[in-house]
Amino acid sequence: MTAPSTFGLSSEARNLHWLLTNLVEEVPGIQSVAVVSSDGLLLLSSDDARNTEAREPRSDRPTGPRGSSADLATVVSGIGSLTVGAAKLMQFGGVKHTMVAMDEGSLFVMSISDGSLLGVHGSADCDMSVVAYHMALFVGRAGHVLTPELRSELRKSLETASAGSTR
């Protein structure tokens, strides 16, 4: 994994980047990770090279998400919204986490704070309980620092990088 650039970010933002990098590097089977805001915007991703690719215009697919980070953020946001709606409909309280097991991999979605979500794409051979445990550790460490101000800073850093990559 290529470490995302943290130049010019606050210490809280750099710490969040470090936590995300640590999650990917220490847990076998994790392929990509995305932190998504309550309104579905990508705030942070483990896949910095794909972040750049996702921001670049492509003529072969003019609309929709591009790159694994954008795709993961879109899916995480959709699954998060769907499960919150299902929990309200069934009157079972808030959603803590969701897991989707597929033939070739797994998708994990966990609430962080204020509607923000942590999404993890795991390989088919990942140990789901280990991934879930480390996600819970990440959420415990990141939840209290993911303030509205930090979410805004992370979003602006992605937008600034996007503006810089299209020039």
DSSP file with accessible surface (Angstrom, degrees, kcal/mol):
  #  RESIDUE AA STRUCTURE BP1 BP2  ACC     N-H-->O    O-->H-N    N-H-->O    O-->H-N    TCO  KAPPA ALPHA  PHI   PSI    X-CA   Y-CA   Z-CA
    1    1 A M              0   0   93      0, 0.0     2,-0.5     0, 0.0    46,-0.1   0.000 360.0 360.0 360.0 137.2    0.0    0.0    0.0
    2    2 A T        -     0   0   95     44,-0.2    46,-0.6     1,-0.0    47,-0.1  -0.782 360.0-119.4 -88.0 126.6    1.2    3.5   -0.8
    3    3 A A        -     0   0   68     -2,-0.5     3,-0.1     1,-0.1     2,-0.1  -0.456  29.3-117.4 -68.3 132.5    0.9    5.8    2.2
    4    4 A P        -     0   0   11      0, 0.0     2,-0.3     0, 0.0    -1,-0.1  -0.388  34.6 -98.0 -67.6 150.4   -1.4    8.7    1.5
    5    5 A S        +     0   0   93      1,-0.1    12,-0.0    -2,-0.1     0, 0.0  -0.510  38.8 178.0 -70.3 130.7    0.1   12.1    1.6
    6    6 A T    >   +     0   0   45     -2,-0.3     3,-1.9    -3,-0.1    -1,-0.1   0.206  29.1 139.6-117.1  13.2   -0.5   13.8    5.0
    7    7 A F  T 3  S+     0   0  193      1,-0.3     3,-0.1     7,-0.0    -2,-0.0  -0.361  74.8  11.4 -60.9 130.3    1.4   17.0    4.3
    8    8 A G  T 3  S+     0   0   70      1,-0.3    -1,-0.3    -2,-0.1     2,-0.2   0.470  98.6 125.7  83.5   0.7   -0.4   20.0    5.6
    9    9 A L    <   -     0   0   18     -3,-1.9    -1,-0.3     1,-0.1    -3,-0.1  -0.592  65.3-101.7 -91.4 157.9   -3.0   18.0    7.6
   10   10 A S     >  -     0   0   34     -2,-0.2     4,-2.5     1,-0.1     5,-0.2  -0.188  36.2-105.1 -67.4 165.5   -3.7   18.5   11.3
   11   11 A S  H  > S+     0   0   55      1,-0.2     4,-2.5     2,-0.2     5,-0.2   0.878 122.3  54.6 -63.7 -34.0   -2.3   16.0   13.8
   12   12 A E  H  > S+     0   0   93      2,-0.2     4,-2.1     1,-0.2    -1,-0.2   0.925 109.5  46.5 -65.1 -42.2   -5.8   14.4   14.2
   13   13 A A  H  > S+     0   0    0      2,-0.2     4,-2.4     1,-0.2    -2,-0.2   0.914 112.8  49.6 -66.1 -42.0   -6.0   13.8   10.4
   14   14 A R  H  X S+     0   0  109     -4,-2.5     4,-2.4     1,-0.2    -2,-0.2   0.908 110.5  51.0 -63.5 -40.0   -2.5   12.4   10.3
   15   15 A N  H  X S+     0   0   99     -4,-2.5     4,-2.7     2,-0.2    -2,-0.2   0.898 109.2  50.5 -63.8 -39.6   -3.3   10.1   13.2
   16   16 A L  H  X S+     0   0    1     -4,-2.1     4,-2.3     2,-0.2    -2,-0.2   0.916 110.0  49.9 -65.4 -41.4   -6.4    8.9   11.4
   17   17 A H  H  X S+     0   0   16     -4,-2.4     4,-2.7     1,-0.2    -2,-0.2   0.918 111.2  50.1 -59.2 -43.7   -4.4    8.2    8.2
   18   18 A W  H  X S+     0   0  148     -4,-2.4     4,-2.8     2,-0.2    -2,-0.2   0.920 109.3  50.5 -62.4 -44.3   -1.9    6.3   10.4
   19   19 A L  H  X S+     0   0   23     -4,-2.7     4,-2.2     2,-0.2    -1,-0.2   0.911 112.2  47.7 -59.8 -41.7   -4.7    4.2   12.0
   20   20 A L  H  X S+     0   0    0     -4,-2.3     4,-2.1     2,-0.2    -2,-0.2   0.930 112.1  48.6 -66.5 -45.1   -6.1    3.4    8.5
   21   21 A T  H  X S+     0   0   20     -4,-2.7     4,-2.5     1,-0.2     5,-0.2   0.924 111.7  50.8 -59.9 -43.9   -2.7    2.4    7.2
   22   22 A N  H  X S+     0   0   31     -4,-2.8     4,-2.4     1,-0.2     5,-0.3   0.901 106.7  54.3 -60.3 -43.7   -2.0    0.3   10.2
   23   23 A L  H  X S+     0   0    9     -4,-2.2     4,-1.4     1,-0.2    -1,-0.2   0.942 112.9  42.4 -57.2 -47.4   -5.4   -1.5    9.8
   24   24 A V  H  < S+     0   0   22     -4,-2.1     6,-0.3     1,-0.2    -2,-0.2   0.908 118.0  44.6 -68.6 -41.7   -4.6   -2.5    6.2
   25   25 A E  H  < S+     0   0  123     -4,-2.5    -1,-0.2    -5,-0.2    -2,-0.2   0.794 117.3  42.7 -76.2 -27.7   -1.0   -3.5    6.8
   26   26 A E  H  < S+     0   0  118     -4,-2.4    -1,-0.2    -5,-0.2    -2,-0.2   0.677 100.5  71.4 -94.1 -19.1   -1.5   -5.5   10.0
   27   27 A V  S >< S-     0   0    2     -4,-1.4     3,-1.5    -5,-0.3    -1,-0.1  -0.874  79.3-133.2-106.9 113.6   -4.7   -7.5    9.2
   28   28 A P  T 3  S+     0   0  102      0, 0.0    99,-0.4     0, 0.0     3,-0.1  -0.328  86.8  25.0 -62.9 138.1   -4.2  -10.3    6.6
   29   29 A G  T 3  S+     0   0   25      1,-0.3    94,-3.0    97,-0.1     2,-0.5   0.280  80.6 130.9  95.3 -10.5   -6.8  -10.4    3.9
   30   30 A I  E <   +A  122   0A  16     -3,-1.5    -1,-0.3    -6,-0.3    92,-0.2  -0.658  27.1 176.1 -78.3 126.4   -7.8   -6.7    3.9
   31   31 A Q  E     -     0   0A 104     90,-3.2     2,-0.3    -2,-0.5    91,-0.2   0.810  62.0  -8.2 -99.1 -39.8   -7.8   -5.4    0.3
   32   32 A S  E     -A  121   0A   4     89,-1.4    89,-2.9    36,-0.0    -1,-0.4  -0.987  55.5-157.5-157.2 156.9   -9.1   -1.9    0.8
   33   33 A V  E     -A  120   0A   0     -2,-0.3    13,-2.3    87,-0.2    14,-0.4  -0.988   7.7-173.3-136.9 142.7  -10.6    0.3    3.4
   34   34 A A  E     -AB 119  45A   0     85,-2.5    85,-3.1    -2,-0.4     2,-0.5  -1.000  15.3-152.6-138.3 139.1  -12.8    3.5    3.1
   35   35 A V  E     -AB 118  44A   1      9,-3.0     8,-3.2    -2,-0.4     9,-1.5  -0.961  24.2-168.2-106.6 125.9  -14.1    5.9    5.7
   36   36 A V  E     -AB 117  42A   0     81,-2.7    81,-2.8    -2,-0.5     6,-0.2  -0.933  16.0-126.6-121.3 137.6  -17.4    7.5    4.4
   37   37 A S    >   -     0   0    9      4,-2.9     3,-2.2    -2,-0.4    78,-0.1  -0.253  36.6 -98.5 -74.3 170.1  -19.2   10.5    5.8
   38   38 A S  T 3  S+     0   0   81      1,-0.3    -1,-0.1    76,-0.3    77,-0.1   0.766 125.1  54.9 -63.6 -23.2  -22.9   10.3    6.7
   39   39 A D  T 3  S-     0   0  112      2,-0.1    -1,-0.3     1,-0.0    77,-0.1   0.279 124.1-102.1 -95.2  13.0  -23.8   11.9    3.4
   40   40 A G  S <  S+     0   0   20     -3,-2.2     2,-0.3     1,-0.3    37,-0.2   0.545  73.5 141.0  87.8   8.3  -21.9    9.2    1.5
   41   41 A L        -     0   0   67      1,-0.1    -4,-2.9    36,-0.1     2,-0.3  -0.666  57.1-113.3 -88.9 138.9  -18.7   11.1    0.6
   42   42 A L  E     +B   36   0A  24     -2,-0.3    -6,-0.2    -6,-0.2     3,-0.1  -0.512  38.4 170.2 -66.7 125.5  -15.3    9.4    0.7
   43   43 A L  E     +     0   0A   4     -8,-3.2     2,-0.3     1,-0.4    -7,-0.2   0.733  64.6   2.7-103.7 -36.2  -13.3   10.9    3.6
   44   44 A L  E     -B   35   0A   3     -9,-1.5    -9,-3.0    25,-0.1    -1,-0.4  -0.990  62.3-174.5-156.8 141.1  -10.3    8.6    3.8
   45   45 A S  E     -B   34   0A   3     -2,-0.3   -11,-0.2   -11,-0.2     3,-0.1  -0.992  29.5-140.8-142.7 152.2   -9.1    5.6    1.9
   46   46 A S  S    S+     0   0    4    -13,-2.3     2,-0.8    -2,-0.3   -44,-0.2   0.587  93.8  72.6 -81.3 -11.2   -6.4    3.0    2.0
   47   47 A D     >  +     0   0   41    -14,-0.4     4,-1.8     1,-0.2     3,-0.2  -0.627  53.8 165.6-111.7  72.9   -5.9    3.1   -1.7
   48   48 A D  H  > S+     0   0   42     -2,-0.8     4,-1.8   -46,-0.6    -1,-0.2   0.869  76.4  54.0 -61.6 -38.2   -4.3    6.4   -2.5
   49   49 A A  H  > S+     0   0   62      1,-0.2     4,-1.9     2,-0.2    -1,-0.2   0.914 110.9  46.9 -63.1 -38.4   -3.3    5.5   -6.0
   50   50 A R  H  > S+     0   0   98     -3,-0.2     4,-3.0     2,-0.2    -1,-0.2   0.812 104.0  62.0 -73.3 -28.0   -6.9    4.6   -6.8
   51   51 A N  H  X S+     0   0    7     -4,-1.8     4,-1.3     2,-0.2    -1,-0.2   0.942 106.9  45.3 -58.5 -46.2   -8.0    7.8   -5.1
   52   52 A T  H >X S+     0   0   45     -4,-1.8     4,-0.8     1,-0.2     3,-0.5   0.937 114.0  48.6 -62.4 -45.7   -6.1    9.7   -7.8
   53   53 A E  H >< S+     0   0   65     -4,-1.9     3,-0.8     1,-0.2    -2,-0.2   0.902 107.9  55.1 -61.3 -39.8   -7.5    7.4  -10.5
   54   54 A A  H 3< S+     0   0   15     -4,-3.0    -1,-0.2     1,-0.2    12,-0.2   0.791 107.0  51.0 -66.3 -26.2  -11.0    7.9   -9.2
   55   55 A R  H << S+     0   0   43     -4,-1.3    -1,-0.2    -3,-0.5    -2,-0.2   0.640  91.4  92.7 -84.9 -15.8  -10.6   11.7   -9.6
   56   56 A E  S << S-     0   0   85     -4,-0.8   110,-0.1    -3,-0.8     2,-0.1  -0.624  82.0-115.8 -83.4 135.8   -9.4   11.6  -13.2
   57   57 A P        -     0   0  107      0, 0.0     2,-0.4     0, 0.0    -1,-0.1  -0.388  29.2-161.5 -67.3 144.4  -12.0   11.9  -15.9
   58   58 A R        -     0   0   78      3,-0.3     3,-0.5     1,-0.1     0, 0.0  -0.996  17.1-156.8-130.5 132.2  -12.4    8.8  -18.2
   59   59 A S  S    S+     0   0  123     -2,-0.4    -1,-0.1     1,-0.2     0, 0.0   0.778  91.8  62.4 -77.9 -24.2  -14.1    8.9  -21.6
   60   60 A D  S    S+     0   0  112      1,-0.3    -1,-0.2     2,-0.1     0, 0.0   0.682 119.4  23.3 -77.3 -15.5  -14.9    5.2  -21.5
   61   61 A R  S    S+     0   0   89     -3,-0.5    -3,-0.3     1,-0.1    -1,-0.3  -0.642  71.0 178.5-147.0  85.6  -17.2    5.6  -18.5
   62   62 A P        +     0   0  102      0, 0.0     2,-0.3     0, 0.0    -2,-0.1   0.689  64.2  38.3 -70.3 -19.7  -18.4    9.2  -18.2
   63   63 A T  S    S+     0   0  112      2,-0.1     0, 0.0     0, 0.0     0, 0.0  -0.884  90.4  35.4-129.2 162.3  -20.6    8.8  -15.2
   64   64 A G  S    S-     0   0   45     -2,-0.3     7,-0.1     2,-0.0    -3,-0.0  -0.109  92.8 -36.2  89.6 172.8  -20.5    6.9  -11.9
   65   65 A P        -     0   0   50      0, 0.0     2,-0.4     0, 0.0    -2,-0.1  -0.320  52.2-159.8 -71.2 150.4  -17.7    6.0   -9.5
   66   66 A R     >  +     0   0   45    -12,-0.2     4,-0.5   -15,-0.1     3,-0.1  -0.996  51.7  20.9-131.0 138.2  -14.2    5.1  -10.8
   67   67 A G  H  > S-     0   0    3     -2,-0.4     4,-2.4     1,-0.1     5,-0.2   0.099  91.1 -81.3  87.4 155.2  -11.5    3.2   -9.0
   68   68 A S  H  > S+     0   0   33      1,-0.2     4,-2.9     2,-0.2     5,-0.2   0.844 125.0  54.8 -65.3 -34.0  -11.8    0.8   -6.1
   69   69 A S  H  > S+     0   0    0    -22,-0.2     4,-2.5     2,-0.2    -1,-0.2   0.945 112.0  42.7 -66.0 -45.9  -11.9    3.6   -3.4
   70   70 A A  H  X S+     0   0   21     -4,-0.5     4,-2.3   -20,-0.2    -2,-0.2   0.910 116.2  49.4 -65.6 -41.6  -14.8    5.4   -5.0
   71   71 A D  H  X S+     0   0   62     -4,-2.4     4,-2.5     2,-0.2     5,-0.2   0.939 112.0  47.6 -62.6 -45.9  -16.6    2.1   -5.7
   72   72 A L  H  X S+     0   0   14     -4,-2.9     4,-3.0     1,-0.2     5,-0.2   0.926 111.5  50.7 -63.2 -42.4  -16.1    0.9   -2.1
   73   73 A A  H  X S+     0   0    4     -4,-2.5     4,-2.4    -5,-0.2    -1,-0.2   0.917 111.2  48.9 -61.3 -41.2  -17.3    4.3   -0.7
   74   74 A T  H  X S+     0   0   77     -4,-2.3     4,-2.3     2,-0.2    -2,-0.2   0.936 114.5  44.1 -64.2 -46.3  -20.4    4.1   -2.9
   75   75 A V  H  X S+     0   0   68     -4,-2.5     4,-3.0     2,-0.2     5,-0.3   0.922 113.4  50.8 -66.4 -43.6  -21.2    0.5   -1.8
   76   76 A V  H  X S+     0   0    0     -4,-3.0     4,-2.7    -5,-0.2     5,-0.2   0.930 111.4  48.4 -60.5 -44.7  -20.5    1.2    1.9
   77   77 A S  H  X S+     0   0   34     -4,-2.4     4,-2.4    -5,-0.2    -1,-0.2   0.925 113.5  47.1 -62.4 -43.7  -22.8    4.2    1.8
   78   78 A G  H  X S+     0   0   41     -4,-2.3     4,-2.6     2,-0.2    -2,-0.2   0.926 114.3  45.4 -64.9 -45.1  -25.6    2.3    0.1
   79   79 A I  H  X S+     0   0   33     -4,-3.0     4,-2.8     2,-0.2     5,-0.2   0.910 112.4  52.7 -66.3 -40.1  -25.3   -0.7    2.4
   80   80 A G  H  X S+     0   0    4     -4,-2.7     4,-2.1    -5,-0.3    -2,-0.2   0.939 111.9  45.3 -59.8 -45.5  -25.2    1.6    5.5
   81   81 A S  H  X S+     0   0   85     -4,-2.4     4,-2.3    -5,-0.2    -2,-0.2   0.919 113.1  50.6 -64.2 -43.8  -28.3    3.4    4.4
   82   82 A L  H  X S+     0   0  125     -4,-2.6     4,-2.4     1,-0.2    -2,-0.2   0.929 112.1  45.8 -61.8 -44.9  -30.1    0.2    3.6
   83   83 A T  H  X S+     0   0   28     -4,-2.8     4,-2.5     2,-0.2    -1,-0.2   0.867 110.9  52.6 -71.3 -33.9  -29.4   -1.4    6.9
   84   84 A V  H  X S+     0   0   62     -4,-2.1     4,-2.3    -5,-0.2    -1,-0.2   0.933 111.3  47.8 -64.2 -43.2  -30.3    1.7    8.9
   85   85 A G  H  X S+     0   0   39     -4,-2.3     4,-2.4     1,-0.2    -2,-0.2   0.910 111.9  49.6 -62.6 -41.2  -33.6    1.8    7.1
   86   86 A A  H  X S+     0   0   34     -4,-2.4     4,-2.4     2,-0.2    -2,-0.2   0.912 109.9  50.8 -64.7 -41.3  -34.2   -1.9    7.8
   87   87 A A  H  X>S+     0   0   13     -4,-2.5     5,-2.0     1,-0.2     4,-0.7   0.898 111.8  47.6 -64.5 -39.1  -33.4   -1.5   11.5
   88   88 A K  H ><5S+     0   0  157     -4,-2.3     3,-0.5     2,-0.2    -1,-0.2   0.917 111.5  50.6 -66.0 -43.0  -35.9    1.4   11.7
   89   89 A L  H 3<5S+     0   0  146     -4,-2.4    -2,-0.2     1,-0.2    -1,-0.2   0.901 117.1  39.5 -61.0 -41.3  -38.5   -0.6    9.9
   90   90 A M  H 3<5S-     0   0  106     -4,-2.4    -1,-0.2    -5,-0.2    -2,-0.2   0.499 104.8-131.2 -87.2  -5.4  -38.0   -3.5   12.3
   91   91 A Q  T <<5 +     0   0  174     -4,-0.7    -3,-0.2    -3,-0.5    -4,-0.1   0.905  62.5 136.1  53.9  49.1  -37.6   -1.3   15.3
   92   92 A F      < -     0   0  164     -5,-2.0    -4,-0.1     1,-0.4    -1,-0.1   0.272  62.4-114.8-105.2   6.6  -34.4   -3.1   16.4
   93   93 A G        -     0   0   53     -6,-0.5    -1,-0.4    -9,-0.1    -3,-0.1  -0.415  60.2 -15.1  90.6-168.9  -32.4    0.0   17.3
   94   94 A G        -     0   0   74     -2,-0.1     2,-0.5     1,-0.1   -10,-0.0  -0.260  66.1-111.9 -72.9 156.4  -29.2    1.3   15.7
   95   95 A V        -     0   0   34      1,-0.2    16,-0.1   -15,-0.1     3,-0.1  -0.763  29.3-180.0 -88.5 128.8  -27.0   -0.7   13.3
   96   96 A K        -     0   0  166     -2,-0.5    15,-1.6     1,-0.4     2,-0.3   0.851  64.3 -17.3 -94.3 -46.0  -23.6   -1.6   14.7
   97   97 A H  E     -C  110   0A 120     13,-0.2    -1,-0.4     2,-0.0     2,-0.4  -0.989  51.6-154.0-159.3 158.4  -22.1   -3.6   11.9
   98   98 A T  E     -C  109   0A  27     11,-3.0    11,-2.9    -2,-0.3     2,-0.4  -0.992   8.5-166.5-135.5 141.4  -23.0   -5.4    8.7
   99   99 A M  E     -C  108   0A  87     -2,-0.4     2,-0.5     9,-0.2     9,-0.2  -0.998   3.9-168.1-132.5 134.5  -21.1   -8.2    6.9
  100  100 A V  E     -C  107   0A  54      7,-3.0     7,-2.5    -2,-0.4     2,-0.5  -0.983   9.4-159.6-120.9 117.0  -21.7   -9.5    3.4
  101  101 A A  E     +C  106   0A  62     -2,-0.5     2,-0.2     5,-0.2     5,-0.2  -0.862  16.0 176.6 -98.7 127.8  -20.0  -12.7    2.5
  102  102 A M  E >   -C  105   0A 103      3,-2.9     3,-0.7    -2,-0.5    -2,-0.0  -0.753  44.3-100.4-122.4 171.1  -19.5  -13.4   -1.2
  103  103 A D  T 3  S+     0   0  153     -2,-0.2     3,-0.1     1,-0.2    -1,-0.1   0.883 120.9  29.6 -59.5 -39.7  -17.8  -16.2   -3.2
  104  104 A E  T 3  S-     0   0  165      1,-0.1    20,-0.7    19,-0.0     2,-0.3   0.236 130.3 -25.0-109.8  12.2  -14.7  -14.2   -3.8
  105  105 A G  E <   -CD 102 123A   3     -3,-0.7    -3,-2.9    18,-0.3     2,-0.3  -0.978  59.7-100.0 167.3-174.9  -14.5  -11.9   -0.8
  106  106 A S  E     -CD 101 122A   3     16,-2.3    16,-3.0    -2,-0.3     2,-0.4  -0.956  13.8-150.1-136.4 153.1  -16.3  -10.1    2.0
  107  107 A L  E     -CD 100 121A  11     -7,-2.5    -7,-3.0    -2,-0.3     2,-0.4  -0.995  13.5-169.4-125.6 130.1  -17.5   -6.7    2.7
  108  108 A F  E     -CD  99 120A   9     12,-2.6    12,-2.6    -2,-0.4     2,-0.4  -0.967   3.0-173.7-120.1 135.5  -17.7   -5.3    6.3
  109  109 A V  E     +CD  98 119A   5    -11,-2.9   -11,-3.0    -2,-0.4     2,-0.4  -0.998   6.9 176.8-131.1 128.5  -19.4   -2.1    7.2
  110  110 A M  E     -CD  97 118A  19      8,-2.5     8,-3.0    -2,-0.4   -13,-0.2  -0.995  30.5-116.6-134.5 138.1  -19.2   -0.6   10.8
  111  111 A S  E     + D   0 117A  48    -15,-1.6     6,-0.2    -2,-0.4    32,-0.1  -0.493  28.2 178.5 -69.7 138.5  -20.6    2.6   12.2
  112  112 A I        -     0   0   18      4,-3.0     2,-0.3     1,-0.2    -1,-0.2   0.799  54.8 -49.5-103.1 -71.7  -18.0    5.0   13.5
  113  113 A S  S >  S+     0   0   29      3,-0.3     3,-3.0    29,-0.0    -1,-0.2  -0.957 110.5  10.6-165.4 150.9  -19.9    8.1   14.7
  114  114 A D  T 3  S-     0   0  111      1,-0.3   -76,-0.3    -2,-0.3     3,-0.1   0.806 132.6 -50.1  48.1  34.8  -22.5   10.6   13.6
  115  115 A G  T 3  S+     0   0   45      1,-0.3    -1,-0.3   -78,-0.1     2,-0.1   0.373 102.3 137.6  89.2  -7.7  -23.4    8.4   10.7
  116  116 A S    <   -     0   0    0     -3,-3.0    -4,-3.0    30,-0.1     2,-0.3  -0.427  38.5-152.4 -70.1 151.3  -19.9    8.0    9.4
  117  117 A L  E     -AD  36 111A  20    -81,-2.8   -81,-2.7    -6,-0.2     2,-0.5  -0.948  16.5-145.8-131.0 148.7  -19.0    4.5    8.3
  118  118 A L  E     -AD  35 110A   0     -8,-3.0    -8,-2.5    -2,-0.3     2,-0.4  -0.962  22.4-169.5-108.8 123.6  -15.9    2.3    8.0
  119  119 A G  E     -AD  34 109A   0    -85,-3.1   -85,-2.5    -2,-0.5     2,-0.4  -0.956   3.8-171.5-117.7 135.1  -16.0   -0.1    5.1
  120  120 A V  E     -AD  33 108A   0    -12,-2.6   -12,-2.6    -2,-0.4     2,-0.6  -0.993  12.6-155.6-128.7 130.5  -13.5   -2.9    4.5
  121  121 A H  E     -AD  32 107A  62    -89,-2.9   -90,-3.2    -2,-0.4   -89,-1.4  -0.928  23.9-171.4-101.9 116.4  -13.2   -5.1    1.5
  122  122 A G  E     -AD  30 106A   0    -16,-3.0   -16,-2.3    -2,-0.6   -92,-0.2  -0.807  22.4-110.0-111.6 154.4  -11.6   -8.4    2.5
  123  123 A S  E >   - D   0 105A  13    -94,-3.0     3,-1.5    -2,-0.3   -18,-0.3  -0.242  37.1-102.8 -72.7 168.1  -10.3  -11.3    0.4
  124  124 A A  T 3  S+     0   0   59    -20,-0.7   -19,-0.2     1,-0.3    -1,-0.1   0.809 121.1  48.4 -63.4 -28.5  -12.1  -14.7    0.3
  125  125 A D  T 3  S+     0   0  141    -21,-0.1    -1,-0.3     2,-0.1   -20,-0.0   0.335  82.5 122.5 -98.1  10.8   -9.6  -16.2    2.7
  126  126 A C  S <  S-     0   0   14     -3,-1.5     2,-0.9   -97,-0.2   -97,-0.1  -0.361  71.2-114.2 -70.7 150.5   -9.6  -13.5    5.3
  127  127 A D     >  -     0   0   90    -99,-0.4     4,-2.4     1,-0.2     3,-0.4  -0.780  26.2-157.2 -84.6 106.8  -10.5  -14.4    8.9
  128  128 A M  H  > S+     0   0   72     -2,-0.9     4,-2.6     1,-0.2     5,-0.2   0.848  89.0  52.8 -59.0 -36.4  -13.8  -12.5    9.3
  129  129 A S  H  > S+     0   0   82      2,-0.2     4,-2.2     1,-0.2    -1,-0.2   0.891 109.9  48.4 -70.0 -35.0  -13.6  -12.5   13.1
  130  130 A V  H  > S+     0   0   51     -3,-0.4     4,-2.5     2,-0.2     5,-0.2   0.927 112.7  48.2 -68.5 -43.9  -10.1  -11.0   13.0
  131  131 A V  H  X S+     0   0    1     -4,-2.4     4,-2.4     1,-0.2    -2,-0.2   0.947 113.0  48.0 -60.6 -47.5  -11.2   -8.3   10.5
  132  132 A A  H  X S+     0   0   35     -4,-2.6     4,-2.3     1,-0.2    -1,-0.2   0.901 111.0  51.6 -61.2 -40.9  -14.2   -7.4   12.6
  133  133 A Y  H  X S+     0   0  141     -4,-2.2     4,-2.0     2,-0.2    -1,-0.2   0.942 112.1  44.9 -61.2 -47.8  -12.1   -7.2   15.8
  134  134 A H  H  X S+     0   0   48     -4,-2.5     4,-2.3     1,-0.2    -1,-0.2   0.837 110.8  54.4 -69.5 -31.3   -9.6   -4.9   14.2
  135  135 A M  H  X S+     0   0    1     -4,-2.4     4,-2.8    -5,-0.2    -1,-0.2   0.916 107.3  51.1 -64.1 -42.5  -12.4   -2.8   12.7
  136  136 A A  H  X S+     0   0   50     -4,-2.3     4,-2.5     1,-0.2    -2,-0.2   0.896 109.4  50.7 -62.7 -38.0  -13.9   -2.4   16.2
  137  137 A L  H  X S+     0   0   49     -4,-2.0     4,-2.2     2,-0.2    -1,-0.2   0.930 110.7  49.0 -63.2 -44.4  -10.5   -1.3   17.4
  138  138 A F  H  X S+     0   0    5     -4,-2.3     4,-3.0     1,-0.2     5,-0.3   0.938 112.0  48.3 -59.1 -48.0  -10.2    1.3   14.6
  139  139 A V  H  X S+     0   0   24     -4,-2.8     4,-2.8     1,-0.2     5,-0.2   0.911 110.8  51.5 -61.4 -41.8  -13.7    2.6   15.4
  140  140 A G  H  < S+     0   0   55     -4,-2.5     4,-0.4     1,-0.2    -1,-0.2   0.878 117.3  38.8 -62.4 -37.3  -12.9    2.8   19.1
  141  141 A R  H  < S+     0   0  132     -4,-2.2     4,-0.2    -5,-0.2    -2,-0.2   0.822 125.1  36.7 -81.8 -33.9   -9.8    4.8   18.4
  142  142 A A  H >X S+     0   0    1     -4,-3.0     4,-1.5    -5,-0.2     3,-0.8   0.745  97.5  78.3 -92.3 -26.0  -11.2    7.0   15.6
  143  143 A G  T 3< S+     0   0   16     -4,-2.8     3,-0.2    -5,-0.3    -3,-0.1   0.870  95.2  46.2 -56.3 -40.9  -14.7    7.6   16.7
  144  144 A H  T 34 S+     0   0  142     -4,-0.4    -1,-0.3    -5,-0.2    -2,-0.1   0.727 115.9  45.5 -78.7 -19.1  -13.9   10.3   19.2
  145  145 A V  T <4 S+     0   0   36     -3,-0.8     2,-2.4    -4,-0.2    -1,-0.2   0.619  85.1  93.1 -96.7 -12.5  -11.6   12.2   16.9
  146  146 A L     <  +     0   0    3     -4,-1.5    -1,-0.1    -3,-0.2   -30,-0.1  -0.404  60.4 162.1 -82.3  68.6  -13.8   12.1   13.8
  147  147 A T     >  -     0   0   52     -2,-2.4     4,-2.8     1,-0.1     5,-0.2  -0.324  57.2-101.5 -80.5 166.2  -15.4   15.4   14.6
  148  148 A P  H  > S+     0   0   72      0, 0.0     4,-2.3     0, 0.0     5,-0.2   0.887 125.2  53.3 -55.8 -36.8  -17.3   17.6   12.1
  149  149 A E  H  > S+     0   0  138      2,-0.2     4,-2.3     1,-0.2     5,-0.1   0.919 110.1  45.8 -65.4 -42.6  -14.2   19.7   11.8
  150  150 A L  H  > S+     0   0    5      2,-0.2     4,-2.8     1,-0.2     5,-0.2   0.911 111.1  52.5 -68.6 -40.2  -12.0   16.7   11.0
  151  151 A R  H  X S+     0   0   34     -4,-2.8     4,-2.5     1,-0.2    -2,-0.2   0.924 110.6  48.9 -59.8 -41.7  -14.5   15.4    8.5
  152  152 A S  H  X S+     0   0   51     -4,-2.3     4,-2.6    -5,-0.2    -2,-0.2   0.920 111.2  49.4 -64.1 -42.8  -14.5   18.7    6.8
  153  153 A E  H  X S+     0   0   52     -4,-2.3     4,-2.3     2,-0.2    -2,-0.2   0.926 112.0  47.9 -62.4 -44.1  -10.7   18.8    6.7
  154  154 A L  H  X S+     0   0    0     -4,-2.8     4,-1.8     2,-0.2    -2,-0.2   0.914 112.9  48.4 -64.4 -42.3  -10.5   15.3    5.3
  155  155 A R  H  X S+     0   0   60     -4,-2.5     4,-2.3    -5,-0.2    -2,-0.2   0.927 111.8  49.1 -64.1 -43.5  -13.1   16.1    2.6
  156  156 A K  H  X S+     0   0  121     -4,-2.6     4,-2.9     1,-0.2     5,-0.2   0.874 107.6  55.2 -64.2 -36.8  -11.3   19.4    1.7
  157  157 A S  H  X S+     0   0   35     -4,-2.3     4,-2.2     1,-0.2    -1,-0.2   0.894 109.4  47.0 -65.1 -36.8   -8.0   17.5    1.4
  158  158 A L  H  X S+     0   0   20     -4,-1.8     4,-2.2     2,-0.2    -2,-0.2   0.912 113.5  48.2 -68.1 -40.9   -9.5   15.1   -1.1
  159  159 A E  H  X S+     0   0   98     -4,-2.3     4,-2.6     2,-0.2    -2,-0.2   0.900 111.5  49.8 -65.9 -39.3  -11.1   18.0   -3.0
  160  160 A T  H  X S+     0   0  101     -4,-2.9     4,-2.4     2,-0.2    -2,-0.2   0.934 112.0  47.9 -64.8 -42.8   -7.8   19.9   -3.1
  161  161 A A  H  X S+     0   0   41     -4,-2.2     4,-1.9    -5,-0.2    -1,-0.2   0.888 111.1  52.4 -63.7 -36.6   -6.0   16.8   -4.3
  162  162 A S  H  X S+     0   0   38     -4,-2.2     4,-1.1     2,-0.2    -2,-0.2   0.928 109.4  47.8 -65.3 -44.2   -8.7   16.3   -6.9
  163  163 A A  H  < S+     0   0   37     -4,-2.6     4,-0.4     1,-0.2     3,-0.3   0.903 112.7  50.1 -64.2 -37.6   -8.2   19.9   -8.1
  164  164 A G  H >< S+     0   0   46     -4,-2.4     3,-0.6     1,-0.2    -1,-0.2   0.844 108.7  51.4 -70.2 -31.1   -4.5   19.4   -8.3
  165  165 A S  H 3< S+     0   0   39     -4,-1.9    -1,-0.2     1,-0.2    -2,-0.2   0.707 107.0  53.2 -81.8 -16.8   -4.7   16.2  -10.2
  166  166 A T  T 3<        0   0   83     -4,-1.1    -1,-0.2    -3,-0.3    -2,-0.2   0.444 360.0 360.0 -96.7  -0.6   -7.0   17.6  -12.9
  167  167 A R    <         0   0  237     -3,-0.6    -3,-0.0    -4,-0.4    -4,-0.0  -0.485 360.0 360.0 -85.2 360.0   -4.7   20.6  -13.8
